[in-house]
């Protein structure tokens, strides 16, 4: 009887540990590398925290080279207002003169999903000849893994 109860307890703890580690595996801070060869518009992300302010740094792939972008403040979100773990989700927005870029980060186990929404300014409102064509709004999603230290 004691052995059966012990097995049940160990099984329950193992399941709880697996569920917990698959839904959340630590804070978002650190350097995240894009390992998917099919989605490499962003090659690397760095998430920083200074006091209670989070920052998002992106490296874009332009012409085959990884180029650093200006840092953006990152708002941390939770599943709900009562979520004790707001560092599972993040949101940042960048206003450009030709588009608005929205970045939504979601931690899923040891992976980090970055969803990028690009909402273009109408061509008539863009400065000069830069991107004067009729580009359409789009969404893309990329998966990152925390860089080994």
C-alpha positions as CSV (number, residue, x, y, z in Angstrom):
1,X,0.0,0.0,0.0
2,X,2.8,2.4,0.9
3,X,4.6,1.6,-2.3
4,X,1.4,2.2,-4.4
5,X,0.9,5.6,-2.7
6,X,4.5,6.5,-3.3
7,X,4.3,5.6,-7.0
8,X,1.1,7.7,-7.3
9,X,2.8,10.7,-5.7
10,X,5.9,10.4,-7.9
11,X,3.8,10.1,-11.0
12,X,1.7,13.2,-10.0
13,X,4.8,15.2,-9.3
14,X,6.4,14.2,-12.6
15,X,3.3,15.2,-14.6
16,X,3.1,18.5,-12.7
17,X,6.8,19.2,-13.5
18,X,6.4,18.4,-17.2
19,X,3.3,20.6,-17.5
20,X,5.0,23.4,-15.7
21,X,8.2,23.2,-17.7
22,X,6.3,23.1,-21.0
23,X,4.3,26.2,-20.3
24,X,6.9,28.3,-18.7
25,X,10.7,27.9,-18.4
26,X,12.0,31.0,-16.8
27,X,12.3,34.7,-17.5
28,X,12.4,36.3,-21.0
29,X,15.7,38.2,-20.4
30,X,18.6,37.0,-22.4
31,X,19.8,36.6,-26.0
32,X,17.5,34.5,-28.3
33,X,18.7,33.1,-31.6
34,X,16.5,32.3,-34.6
35,X,17.3,28.7,-35.5
36,X,14.7,28.3,-38.3
37,X,16.4,28.6,-41.7
38,X,13.0,29.3,-43.4
39,X,12.2,32.4,-41.2
40,X,15.3,34.6,-40.8
41,X,14.1,38.2,-41.1
42,X,15.1,38.6,-37.5
43,X,18.3,36.7,-36.7
44,X,18.6,37.5,-33.0
45,X,16.7,39.1,-30.1
46,X,18.0,40.5,-26.8
47,X,15.6,41.1,-24.0
48,X,16.9,43.2,-21.1
49,X,15.5,44.4,-17.8
50,X,16.8,47.5,-16.0
51,X,14.9,48.1,-12.7
52,X,11.4,47.3,-13.8
53,X,11.7,48.4,-17.5
54,X,12.1,45.8,-20.2
55,X,13.9,46.5,-23.5
56,X,13.7,44.7,-26.8
57,X,16.7,44.7,-29.2
58,X,16.3,43.2,-32.7
59,X,18.9,42.2,-35.3
60,X,17.3,42.2,-38.8
61,X,18.8,40.3,-41.8
62,X,19.3,42.8,-44.6
63,X,21.2,41.8,-47.7
64,X,22.4,38.6,-46.0
65,X,23.9,40.5,-43.0
66,X,22.6,40.8,-39.5
67,X,22.1,44.5,-38.6
68,X,21.2,45.9,-35.2
69,X,18.0,48.0,-34.9
70,X,17.2,50.7,-32.4
71,X,16.0,49.4,-29.0
72,X,12.3,49.4,-28.2
73,X,10.6,49.4,-24.8
74,X,8.9,46.1,-24.1
75,X,5.6,45.9,-22.2
76,X,5.2,42.7,-20.2
77,X,1.8,41.0,-20.3
78,X,0.2,38.1,-18.6
79,X,-2.7,35.7,-19.3
80,X,-4.9,37.9,-17.2
81,X,-4.7,40.8,-14.7
82,X,-4.2,38.4,-11.9
83,X,-1.4,36.5,-13.7
84,X,1.5,36.1,-11.2
85,X,3.9,35.5,-14.1
86,X,3.7,38.5,-16.5
87,X,7.1,37.7,-18.0
88,X,5.6,34.9,-20.2
89,X,4.3,37.4,-22.8
90,X,5.7,40.7,-24.1
91,X,4.5,43.4,-26.5
92,X,6.4,46.2,-28.2
93,X,5.4,48.7,-30.9
94,X,7.6,50.7,-33.3
95,X,6.3,53.7,-35.2
96,X,8.1,54.2,-38.5
97,X,7.3,56.8,-41.1
98,X,6.2,54.1,-43.5
99,X,4.6,51.5,-41.2
100,X,3.8,50.5,-37.7
101,X,5.5,47.3,-36.5
102,X,4.0,45.4,-33.6
103,X,6.0,42.7,-31.9
104,X,4.3,40.1,-29.7
105,X,6.5,37.7,-27.8
106,X,5.2,34.5,-26.2
107,X,7.2,32.1,-24.2
108,X,6.4,28.4,-24.9
109,X,8.6,26.1,-22.8
110,X,12.2,26.7,-23.9
111,X,11.2,28.5,-27.1
112,X,10.2,32.1,-27.7
113,X,7.7,32.9,-30.5
114,X,7.9,36.4,-32.1
115,X,4.9,37.5,-34.0
116,X,5.5,40.6,-36.2
117,X,2.5,42.6,-37.5
118,X,3.4,45.2,-40.1
119,X,0.8,47.8,-40.8
120,X,1.7,50.0,-43.7
121,X,1.0,53.8,-43.9
122,X,-1.0,54.5,-47.1
123,X,1.4,55.2,-50.0
124,X,0.3,58.8,-50.3
125,X,1.3,59.5,-46.7
126,X,4.8,57.9,-46.9
127,X,7.8,60.4,-47.2
128,X,9.3,60.8,-50.6
129,X,9.7,58.0,-53.1
130,X,10.5,55.6,-50.2
131,X,8.2,52.5,-50.4
132,X,5.7,54.3,-52.6
133,X,4.2,51.1,-53.9
134,X,1.0,49.5,-52.7
135,X,2.4,47.1,-50.1
136,X,-0.1,45.2,-48.1
137,X,-0.1,44.6,-44.3
138,X,1.3,41.3,-43.2
139,X,2.0,39.1,-40.3
140,X,4.9,36.7,-39.8
141,X,6.0,34.5,-37.0
142,X,9.4,33.3,-36.0
143,X,10.7,30.9,-33.3
144,X,13.8,31.5,-31.2
145,X,15.8,29.6,-28.7
146,X,17.8,31.0,-25.7
147,X,21.5,31.3,-26.6
148,X,23.8,29.0,-24.6
149,X,25.9,30.9,-22.1
